[in-house]
């Protein structure tokens, strides 16, 4: 038996990574604004993108509940979720968090928030996704390798 805990060992919970990035970007926006556009339509576009992210995370979390496993990275995974939005993306919750961050950037009229998406995706890849994929491959073996070969990481 291994002394390693049965968790992926991510550097931080993904919602925390996205939230910290959003707060940093908002602080930068208030210190030195970098507006995108004065057009009022951007608010509605931003809210629509946030809503799309919210709908996607709702369905992704629902599949975790249906499969009776936890989305919490500090809890062991008991089942590989491959239904619902997981048929199209291995990371629909991260896609939804990214959409919501982009939507906030557009709605808040802030290039800072949009620019923050790049480092967030790097941190997510290195600190979360690679670790999760390694964990899932160790835990589920060929089943996960087959899933990984047939479904894109993002979309």
Buried (B, 14 or more C-beta within 10 A) or exposed (E): EEEEEEBBBBEBBBBEBBBBBBEBBBEBBEEEEBEBEEEEEBEEBBBBBBEBBEEBBEBBBEBBEEBEBBBEBEEEBEEBBBEBBBEEBBBBBBBBBBBBBBBBBBBBBBBBBBBBBEEBBEBBBEBBBEBBBEBBBEBBEEEBEEBBEEBEEEE
